[in-house]
Amino acid sequence: MIDTLYKLTSKGLLKALSFILASLLFGLILLNSATFAQQFGGKIPYLAIITFYGMAILWIHGIGFEIKHTFWKIIFLPLLGYLIVLSAIIRILFQ
């Protein structure tokens, strides 16, 4: 099941999307560092760690690393990275 979920996102365009979303989130954090600190580091500092985790997932996927072992495929599942990063981008831009 994990292999099929991982193969859903192994397409070239989705890898490019991963790279673009990770770069966009990095740029938003860099340019809006005060907003990021207030939104993600204030009351619940674990949100910042989860955001960096999602960004790391998409960097790994976007650069093109092929993960072989099922355990690491679970840890670095790109669908989870999309969920985390898209919600973080929306939160930074619209709040």
Secondary structure, 3 states (H helix, E strand, C coil): CHHHHHHHCCCHHHHHHHHHHHHHHHHHHHHCHHHHHHHHHCCCCHHHHHHHHHHHHHHHHHHCCCCCCHHHHHHCCHHHHHHHHHHHHHHHHHC
